[in-house]
Amino acid sequence: MDSASGPGGADPTAAEGPSSTTATSSEGGVVGGSTESSMPPPSRYEAQSQKRRDWNTFQQYLKNHKPPLTLGRCSGAHVIEFLKYLDQFGKTKVHVAGCPYFGQPNPPAPCACPLKQAWGSLDALIGRLRAAYEENGGRPESNPFGAKAVRIYLREVRESQAKARGVPYEKKKRKRPSSSSNTTTVADVGGSSAAEGGSGGGDGS
């Protein structure tokens, strides 16, 4: 695998909003858990600003890559390499198989297991970069952030972290509207067009 120097030591996932996963560990660090209930969703301006910072960071990563990479030659494999590079900035304790705390969500004492980027942080980051790629002129069919290999990698990270940390990741079930609410919705929409929700990036399933 090609090596790449960092884009200045900044963690592009540091302010990813409601998808970040943080919790206080016995070591006083930030290591895991969901902040969705306590952290308000970012404003549209904040979301755009974060997306721009992420995009600039990735562009810098490509420039510092050895050998240097152009965006046109970037593939899903390079995106995965970038995500692995980001682990050095991670704050989530991921226990290795030989650790006595493997699979324990609240270990009673510190251990030497590595800190990595949480799956939720990477998933949110890929979503922002995928959108930024197309906003900057990239074609959807050639978007490296939407590559199958990236989706598979994110799924493997999710499953491995769930086992290592003893914290299952469950998909939120969408509530099906009742027939009465459907009638109300259709009547309310009338001739106006409904807004579509945006996609969240890498397939976490």
N, C-alpha and C positions, 0 to 999 in steps of 0.2 A: 504493500500500500504506500502511495506517495505520502511524503510528510509535508506539513504546512505550518508555517509560523503563524502565531495568533495576530488578530487585528487590533493589538493594543491592550489586550488583557481585559477588555470589557465583556461582560456577560450579556448577550442579547436577549436572554430569557429572563432577565432580572425583574422586568416589570410587565409580565405578560398578562396581567389582569386576573380575571376570575378562574382561569384554568390552571394557575400556579398551585402547587401543592406544598404547603408548609405546616410544620407543627414543632413544638418545643420538645427537644429530647432531654434525656437525663444529663447530657453533657452541656445543656444550655444552648445548643445549636438549633438550626432550623433543618428539620429532617423529613417531614412527611405529613400527610393528612390533608384534608380539603379546606380551602378557605372560601369556598363559594358562598357559604352562609354568612360569613362575617365581612367579606369584601364586596363593596358595591361594584356593579359592572362599570367598565371605563366609559367615559364619554366618547362621542364620535371623534372629537379632536384628539383625545388621548390615544384612541385606537389607531388613528391614522399616523400619529406621531410615532407610536411604537412600531408600526409596520415599516415606516420609513427608516427608523434606526436599525431594525432587523435587516432590511434590504441593503443598507449601506455596509453593515457588518459583513454580510455574506459577500458582497462585492469586494470588500477589502480582503476577505479570506481567499477568494479566487486570485486576487492580485499577488498575495503573499505565498500562494501555493507553489510547491517546487515539483515539477516545472509549473510556471504560471498557467492558469486556465482562463479561457474566455467563456462567457456565458453560453455561447452557442455550442461549445463542446462539453458543457456540463451535463452529467448524466445522473441517474438515480444513485449510482454507486458513489459519486462525489458528494451528493447530498447526505448520504449515510455517513461518509467519512467526516463531514462537517458536524453532524450530530454527535459522533463519537468524540470529536475534538472538544466539543462543548462540555463533556463530562467533567473536565478539570475545573469548571466553574460551578459544579453542582453542589447542592446543599442537602440532598436527600440520602440518608444512610441506606445502603443496599447491602444486606448481609450475604456473605458467600456461603456456599453449601456446608463448609466445615465449621462455621461459626455456631456456638451454642445458642445464639439468639435467632438463628435462621427461622423465619416464619412467625416470629413474635412481634406484634405491632407495638408493644411497649416494653422494650428490653430494660431490665433492672439496673444495668451498669453499662459503662462505655465499652466499646470494642474497636478493633483496628480495621474494620471493614471500610471499604471506600465510600466516598461521597460522590453521587452522580446526579445528573439532571433527572428530575422526576418525569415519568411518562406524560403526565398532563401538560407539563411545560413544553416538552418537545412536540406534542401533538398540536398545541396552540401555535407554537412557532412555525411549524410546517404550514398550518392554515394561513398564517399571515404572509409567509414567503410565497406560497402558491398564488395568492391573490396579487401580491406585488409583482410577481413575474409577468402576469398577464396585463397588469396595469402599465407596465413599462414596455409594452410592445411584444411580449412573448406570445407564441401561439399555444392555445390550450392543449392541442394534440402533442406538443413537444415539451410540455411543462415537466421538468425533472422532479419537481416537488410532489407531483401527482403520480409518479411512477409506481408500478406495482411493487417493486423492490422496497421502496420507502414505506409503503403501507404494511408490507410483511414485517419489516424491521420494527416499526412502531408497535405492531401487534405482539411481537416477540418481547419487546421491552416491557410492555404492559403486563404480559403474563409472567415474565421472570420477576419483575418487581413485586407483583401481587404475591407470589410464592415466598420471595425472600423477606418481605416486610409483613406478611400475614394480613395484608389489607386488600380485600377483593375489590376489583373495579367492576361496577355494574352499570349497564346502560340505563339511562333514564327512560322509563316507559312513557310514551306519549298518551295523554288522556284522550279517549275517543269522545267527541261531543255527542250529546244525546240528540235524538231526532228533533226535539223542540228547538234546541240551540241551532241545529242545522237550518231549520226553517227561518229563524231569526237572522242568521248570517246571510243567507241568500237574499232575503228581503232588504237587509241593510246595505248590501253591496250594490245592488241596482246596476247602474251602468258603469260604475267606477271599477278600476282594475285593482286587484289585491296585490299587496307587496309581498314579494318572496323573501324568505329568510336566506342568509348567506350560508355557504358550506363552511365547515370547520376544519378544513385542511386534511392532514394525514388521516387515513382510516384507522381509527383506534380499535376496530373490531378485529 
